[in-house]
Each structure stands twice: as C-alpha cells, then as structure tokens.
Amino acid sequence: MVRSFTELTSHIPSWIKKVIPILVSVFILYYYFHDQDWHEIVLAVNGANLNLAVLAIIIPQLIFWYFDVLIVQRLIVWFHGPFDFKTFFLIRGAIYLLTMVHPILGGGGVILYLWRNIRITWTKLLGIMLFRYGLTLWGMVLLLIPATIAIHRYGLSERVGLNMWFWWGLLLFGFVWLIEAWLCWHHKKCFGLSRILAPNPEKEFLTAFHTATKKQWLLTWAMSIPPICPRCISCPCRPCVPSSCPSEFRPSLLKNHYRDRQALLCFPLLP
C-alpha cells in the first residue's frame, strides 16, 4: 500500500508538493482567526498582563511539543528503526495547525506521517501507540492516587464533584492492572486481564510490549509526565476558566480573567 501511494504521487511536481502544505496552513489559520473581533481583542489586551500571559502559553506548549516528539521518536527507534528527532520536531509543529482545528485531525496527521515515512505496518504502529498511551494512563494513575489522598486530607472531596467511591475504584483497578501487566510482561506471570487480552504475546501488534525492557517502560512513563503536568497544575483553577478550548478564544477571557498574575494561573495552557 505504501508503494502504490508513492507511485500515485511520484508524477506530481515537487513545487506543488511544497505549495500545498502552505496553502493548507493558510486556510487553517484563516478558519481559526477569520471571525474574531480584532478591535475588541486589542482593547482587551491593553487591560491584561500580556507578557505573563504569553509566557504562560508558550512555555507549556514548548514543553508539550518537545516531549511529545521525544517519546514518539524514542518508541520508533526502540521498536522499529532509525528515526530523526529534528525532522519530526518540525513536522510535529506543522501538524499542530491541524490540532488547532480539532485534536483528532492532529493525531491522525501524526499517525499518517509515521506510517508513510518510516515504512511501518499499521498493526505494529498502532501497537506502539497503544504501548505509549497505556503507560501514560498507568503513570497518571500513580500520580492521581497521592493527589486524591491529598484531596481527602484537606477536605476538598465535596468540591471535586465526583463520586469518590467510584473514583477510588477506577484508581485501584488501574493500579492493580499495572502490577499485573508488569508481572506478565517482565516475569511471565500472567493471571489477569493481560492474559485475557494478550493470549499470544508474540503478535506483531504487541511488539512494543513483549520486547520493551523494564528501563524502557519506566522511561516511557517518565517522558509522558512533563506534557501533562501543566494541565494537572491548572486543574484546581478550572472553575474560573470559561472554556479550555482554544477555538473558543474570546476577548472577555483576557479582559475579565487574565488581568492579574493569580488569574493567569487559570489560563488553559494546553489544547
């Protein structure tokens, strides 16, 4: 399939291939910004702590961008073959324009780029992505357990708006599954969900799971933490943020919510 796609596009002049991404980028930016009241935005900016607001957006975005590229690059190198970090870093930045329109478009763009450029089968690629997001979720469970204990400790459970019994059930389920998965993949002691979901661990889809070392499991989890930390830190401030969706940017956000340093902590830092 990869070869046939290459044959279909081989007759297209190189200048057209370069122009099309530029035109698509311009269209996306127009779609994103064309209906904004720029006069009102300028007035709102004049009443905001703009320098701090810009830093509050750019720094977390750069952290997210860097580690998102790093974790994908490492996983491809570990479980498939050579993959250039710098090239993918630039490509990921371009694909971020699609994420501005919708996160699913951005994620799909990354997967299509990887499949097209590193000559990897869909089965293996999706298995690697499952390995990444599975370890990310397990890592979040390990972080959320002490965070939930702190919520109880400081009497904030009623303000969270969750059924804490149900929440604790989810966390404990994830924690037990993590232990069971660790024992299954690293010590061949499968007795739970891993045994049911992966009866044949040698399948191509499970390449990342059955070839990853303990160190690679830990590194994958560690690299997934920095991108989610800014979002976790901003969670306590969510009640004062009207919307966390960048496509719903409005001047009132700057004028009414980001005039001082404390309110800026509530800025939706990630898309």
Secondary structure by P-SEA (a helix, b strand, c coil): caaaaaaaaccccaaaaaaaaaaaaaaaaaaaccccaaaaaaaaaaacaaaaaaaacaaaaaaaaaaaaaaaaaaaaaccccccaaaaaaaaaaaaaaaaacaaaaaaaaaaaaaacccccaaaaaaaaaaaaaaaaaaaaaaaaaaaaaaaaaccccccccaaaaaaaaaaaaaaaaaaaaaaaaccccccaaaaaccccccccccccccccaaaaaaaaaaacccaaaaaaaccccccccccccccccccccccccccccccccccccc
